[in-house]
Amino acid sequence: MEFAHVPVLLEECIRGLNIKPGGTYIDGTVGGAGHAAEILARLDREGTLLGIDRDGCAVEAAGKRLEALGARARVIVEKGNFSDIKQVCEKHGIGEADGILLDLGVSSYQLEEEERGFSYQRDALLDMRMDESAELTAETVINEYPEERLARVIREYGEEKWAARIASFITERRKRKRIRTTGELVDIIKAAIPAGARRSGPHPAKRTFQAVRIEVNDELGHLRKAIAPAAEMLAKGGRLCIITFHSLEDRIVKEEFLKLTKRCTCPPELPVCVCGKVPVGRIVNRKPILPSREEVENNPRARSAKLRILEKTAGEGL
């Protein structure tokens, strides 16, 4: 299957990055290179595009697609995590960037490739690793986490009100037999959630699968680690654009952006500022940018997307 991820909020991201033809741009979640291709099309011989992805299949596919475009700009595609953006840039001699994009969505390839085990609509082995070389899998989480820890993961990362009941049903089932497939897990979740609660809303397994995927890939931890270093990497006037797909991600981006725009952090009782803190940047859009109705109709996976943009205003790093 071709590695594909229909780029969400594409025009809004391109406008938000405010691309300069000779600038340096980083797509920290390059995926199938949907956003990256549009960035590259706007660069000249002085420009540089660095694509990063933790998924080896994405790196291979993005490299081929960008190479096929015959771009004049310098193009680098590297396997890695966006939370290690500074180290990847140092490796390639990139000191600062004019724009950085992070699209936190799961690609169509990952959802639909059965062996990856991301989808509750396809029966497959429980995996859910974005980086297939990582050790932790969904099977380990489901079968080896203590019931209380499993319930906390499902409740906090899936915002699932039936978390305790789902975790209880999982632990009872695994006493008899190890749970190995997504189909088995879906059946357990359906049995755990009362019939009345399953009649409305999203698929009953959606929140639990989201929670397990986030846990397996430490998605929120990497996001927290990434934002300040990414902002530090920006040149003055550079933009950091982040697309989120659920409230947990969006909350982290909003909070981290606010920290970067905050002035003095001294206690209120001090008569004068002693911390000397100045804002690193400014928030370009006070409210998140949402997809248009037309985009949602053409790509239903865009419906929960939110774009927030930070512009670097400080002349130097953090």
C-alpha positions as CSV (number, residue, x, y, z in Angstrom):
1,M,0.0,0.0,0.0
2,E,1.2,3.5,-0.8
3,F,2.1,5.6,2.2
4,A,-0.5,8.4,2.1
5,H,-1.7,11.0,4.5
6,V,-4.0,13.6,2.9
7,P,-2.5,16.9,4.2
8,V,-4.9,18.6,6.6
9,L,-5.3,22.4,6.7
10,L,-2.7,22.5,3.8
11,E,-3.4,26.1,2.6
12,E,-3.6,27.4,6.2
13,C,-0.3,25.8,7.0
14,I,1.4,27.2,4.0
15,R,0.1,30.7,4.8
16,G,1.0,30.2,8.4
17,L,4.6,29.3,7.6
18,N,5.0,32.5,5.6
19,I,7.5,30.7,3.3
20,K,10.6,32.6,2.0
21,P,12.1,31.0,-1.1
22,G,15.6,30.9,0.3
23,G,14.6,29.8,3.8
24,T,15.1,26.6,5.8
25,Y,12.0,24.6,6.7
26,I,11.4,21.5,8.8
27,D,8.5,19.1,8.5
28,G,8.9,17.2,11.8
29,T,6.2,14.6,10.9
30,V,6.8,14.3,7.2
31,G,4.6,11.2,6.6
32,G,3.8,10.9,2.9
33,A,5.2,14.4,2.3
34,G,1.9,16.0,1.6
35,H,2.7,19.2,3.4
36,A,6.4,18.9,2.6
37,A,5.8,18.8,-1.2
38,E,4.0,22.1,-1.0
39,I,6.7,23.7,1.1
40,L,9.3,22.4,-1.4
41,A,7.5,23.9,-4.4
42,R,8.0,27.3,-2.9
43,L,11.8,27.0,-2.3
44,D,14.6,28.0,-4.6
45,R,18.3,26.9,-4.8
46,E,19.0,28.7,-1.5
47,G,16.3,26.9,0.3
48,T,16.5,23.8,2.5
49,L,13.8,21.3,3.5
50,L,14.3,18.8,6.3
51,G,11.7,16.1,6.7
52,I,11.7,14.0,9.9
53,D,9.6,11.0,10.8
54,R,9.8,8.1,13.3
55,D,8.2,5.7,10.8
56,G,10.7,4.1,8.5
57,C,8.0,3.5,5.8
58,A,7.2,7.2,5.9
59,V,10.8,8.2,5.5
60,E,11.3,6.0,2.5
61,A,8.0,7.1,0.8
62,A,8.7,10.8,1.5
63,G,12.2,10.6,0.2
64,K,11.0,9.1,-3.1
65,R,8.2,11.6,-3.5
66,L,10.3,14.6,-2.8
67,E,13.1,13.3,-5.0
68,A,10.7,12.8,-7.9
69,L,9.7,16.5,-7.7
70,G,13.1,17.4,-9.0
71,A,13.4,20.3,-6.6
72,R,16.2,22.9,-6.8
73,A,16.3,23.2,-3.0
74,R,18.4,21.1,-0.7
75,V,16.3,18.2,0.6
76,I,17.0,15.9,3.6
77,V,14.8,13.2,4.9
78,E,15.8,11.6,8.2
79,K,14.3,8.9,10.4
80,G,13.9,10.3,13.9
81,N,11.5,11.8,16.4
82,F,10.4,15.4,16.2
83,S,11.3,15.7,19.9
84,D,14.9,15.3,18.9
85,I,14.7,18.1,16.3
86,K,17.8,19.9,17.6
87,Q,20.0,16.8,17.4
88,V,18.8,16.0,13.9
89,C,19.5,19.6,12.8
90,E,22.9,19.6,14.3
91,K,23.7,16.4,12.3
92,H,22.9,18.1,9.1
93,G,24.5,21.5,9.9
94,I,21.2,23.3,10.3
95,G,21.5,26.1,12.9
96,E,18.1,27.6,12.7
97,A,14.9,27.3,10.7
98,D,12.5,29.8,9.2
99,G,9.5,27.5,9.8
100,I,8.7,24.2,11.5
101,L,5.6,22.1,11.0
102,L,4.3,19.3,13.2
103,D,1.2,17.4,12.0
104,L,0.2,15.1,14.8
105,G,-2.3,13.0,12.9
106,V,-2.0,9.3,12.2
107,S,-1.5,8.6,8.5
108,S,-3.9,6.7,6.3
109,Y,-1.2,4.1,5.7
110,Q,-0.8,3.5,9.4
111,L,-4.5,3.2,9.9
112,E,-5.2,1.0,6.9
113,E,-2.1,-1.3,6.8
114,E,-3.4,-4.3,8.8
115,E,-0.1,-5.4,10.2
116,R,0.3,-2.1,12.0
117,G,-2.6,-2.8,14.3
118,F,-3.8,0.9,14.6
119,S,-7.4,0.4,13.5
120,Y,-10.3,-0.9,15.4
121,Q,-12.0,-1.6,12.1
122,R,-9.4,-4.1,10.8
123,D,-8.5,-7.3,12.6
124,A,-4.7,-7.5,13.1
125,L,-2.1,-8.2,15.7
126,L,-2.0,-5.6,18.5
127,D,1.0,-3.4,17.6
128,M,0.4,0.3,17.2
129,R,4.1,1.3,17.0
130,M,4.8,4.3,14.8
131,D,8.5,3.3,15.1
132,E,8.6,-0.4,14.3
133,S,11.9,-0.7,16.0
134,A,10.5,0.4,19.4
135,E,10.0,-2.3,22.1
136,L,6.7,-1.4,23.6
137,T,3.6,-2.7,21.7
138,A,-0.1,-2.5,22.3
139,E,-0.1,-6.2,23.1
140,T,2.2,-5.6,26.0
141,V,0.1,-2.7,27.3
142,I,-3.1,-4.7,27.1
143,N,-1.7,-7.9,28.6
144,E,0.9,-6.8,31.1
145,Y,-0.1,-3.5,32.6
146,P,-1.7,-3.8,36.0
147,E,-5.5,-3.2,35.9
148,E,-5.3,0.1,37.7
149,R,-2.6,1.4,35.4
150,L,-4.5,0.2,32.3
151,A,-7.6,2.0,33.5
152,R,-5.7,5.2,34.1
153,V,-4.2,5.1,30.5
154,I,-7.7,4.6,29.0
155,R,-9.3,7.2,31.2
156,E,-6.6,9.9,30.8
157,Y,-5.5,9.4,27.2
158,G,-8.8,8.2,25.8
159,E,-11.1,10.4,28.0
160,E,-13.2,7.3,28.3
161,K,-15.8,7.3,31.1
162,W,-16.0,3.5,31.0
163,A,-12.2,3.1,31.5
164,A,-12.4,1.2,34.8
165,R,-15.0,-1.3,33.5
166,I,-13.0,-1.8,30.2
167,A,-9.8,-2.4,32.1
168,S,-11.6,-4.9,34.4
169,F,-13.0,-6.8,31.4
170,I,-9.6,-6.9,29.8
171,T,-7.9,-8.2,32.9
172,E,-10.5,-10.9,33.3
173,R,-10.2,-12.1,29.7
174,R,-6.4,-12.2,29.7
175,K,-6.4,-14.5,32.8
176,R,-7.8,-17.2,30.4
177,K,-5.9,-16.3,27.3
178,R,-3.4,-13.7,26.1
179,I,-5.1,-11.0,24.0
180,R,-3.3,-10.8,20.7
181,T,-5.5,-9.1,18.1
182,T,-7.4,-5.9,17.6
183,G,-10.5,-7.9,16.9
184,E,-10.3,-9.6,20.3
185,L,-9.8,-6.2,22.0
186,V,-12.8,-4.6,20.2
187,D,-15.0,-7.5,21.3
188,I,-14.0,-7.0,24.9
189,I,-14.6,-3.2,24.8
190,K,-18.0,-3.8,23.3
191,A,-18.9,-6.2,26.0
192,A,-17.7,-3.8,28.7
193,I,-19.6,-0.8,27.5
194,P,-23.4,-1.1,28.2
195,A,-25.6,-1.4,25.1
196,G,-27.3,1.9,25.8
197,A,-24.0,3.8,25.8
198,R,-23.0,2.1,22.5
199,R,-26.0,3.3,20.5
200,S,-24.8,6.9,20.0
201,G,-21.5,8.6,19.6
202,P,-18.3,7.3,17.9
203,H,-17.3,3.6,17.6
204,P,-17.1,2.2,21.2
205,A,-13.5,1.2,20.7
206,K,-12.3,4.6,19.4
207,R,-11.3,6.1,22.7
208,T,-9.5,3.0,24.1
209,F,-7.6,2.5,20.8
210,Q,-6.5,6.2,20.9
211,A,-5.4,5.8,24.5
212,V,-3.3,2.7,23.9
213,R,-1.7,4.2,20.8
214,I,-0.8,7.4,22.7
215,E,0.7,5.2,25.5
216,V,2.7,2.9,23.1
217,N,4.2,5.9,21.3
218,D,4.5,8.3,24.3
219,E,2.9,10.9,22.0
220,L,2.1,13.5,24.6
221,G,5.6,13.1,26.3
222,H,7.3,13.7,23.0
223,L,5.1,16.7,22.2
224,R,5.9,18.3,25.5
225,K,9.6,17.8,24.9
226,A,9.5,19.1,21.4
227,I,7.8,22.5,21.6
228,A,10.4,24.6,23.4
229,P,13.4,23.2,21.4
230,A,11.5,23.8,18.2
231,A,10.8,27.4,19.2
232,E,14.5,27.8,20.1
233,M,15.5,26.5,16.6
234,L,13.5,29.3,14.9
235,A,15.1,32.3,13.4
236,K,13.6,35.6,14.4
237,G,10.3,35.9,12.5
238,G,10.2,32.2,12.0
239,R,6.9,30.3,12.5
240,L,6.1,27.1,14.4
241,C,2.8,25.5,13.1
242,I,1.3,22.6,15.0
243,I,-1.8,20.6,14.0
244,T,-3.5,18.6,16.7
245,F,-6.3,16.1,16.5
246,H,-7.7,15.8,20.1
247,S,-8.1,17.9,23.2
248,L,-5.1,16.4,25.0
249,E,-2.7,17.5,22.3
250,D,-4.3,20.9,21.8
251,R,-4.1,21.6,25.5
252,I,-0.4,20.9,25.6
253,V,0.3,23.1,22.6
254,K,-1.8,25.9,24.0
255,E,-0.1,25.8,27.4
256,E,3.4,25.6,26.0
257,F,2.8,28.4,23.6
258,L,1.6,30.5,26.5
259,K,4.8,29.8,28.4
260,L,6.8,30.9,25.4
261,T,4.9,34.2,25.2
262,K,5.0,35.0,28.9
263,R,7.0,37.9,30.3
264,C,8.3,38.2,33.9
265,T,7.9,35.1,36.0
266,C,8.9,36.7,39.3
267,P,6.6,36.3,42.4
268,P,4.1,39.2,42.5
269,E,5.4,40.4,45.8
270,L,8.8,41.4,44.4
271,P,8.9,45.2,43.7
272,V,11.1,44.8,40.6
273,C,11.7,42.0,38.0
274,V,14.8,40.0,38.7
275,C,14.3,37.1,36.3
276,G,14.8,39.2,33.2
277,K,12.6,36.9,31.1
278,V,11.4,38.2,27.8
279,P,8.8,36.5,25.5
280,V,10.3,34.1,23.0
281,G,7.4,34.6,20.6
282,R,3.9,35.7,19.9
283,I,0.8,33.7,19.2
284,V,-0.3,34.4,15.7
285,N,-3.8,33.1,16.0
286,R,-5.5,33.5,19.5
287,K,-8.1,30.9,18.5
288,P,-7.1,27.7,16.7
289,I,-7.6,27.6,12.9
290,L,-10.2,24.9,12.0
291,P,-10.7,23.1,8.7
292,S,-13.4,24.5,6.4
293,R,-16.7,22.6,5.9
294,E,-15.6,21.8,2.4
295,E,-12.4,20.2,3.6
296,V,-14.2,18.1,6.2
297,E,-16.6,16.9,3.6
298,N,-13.7,15.8,1.3
299,N,-11.6,14.4,4.2
300,P,-13.6,13.4,7.3
301,R,-10.4,12.8,9.2
302,A,-9.8,16.5,9.2
303,R,-12.9,17.3,11.3
304,S,-11.1,17.4,14.7
305,A,-8.0,19.2,13.4
306,K,-6.8,22.4,15.0
307,L,-3.9,24.6,13.9
308,R,-2.0,26.8,16.3
309,I,0.9,29.1,15.2
310,L,3.7,30.7,17.1
311,E,6.1,33.4,15.7
312,K,9.6,33.8,17.1
313,T,10.1,37.4,18.2
314,A,13.2,37.1,20.4
315,G,16.4,37.7,18.6
316,E,18.2,34.7,20.2
317,G,17.4,31.3,21.7
318,L,15.5,30.5,24.9
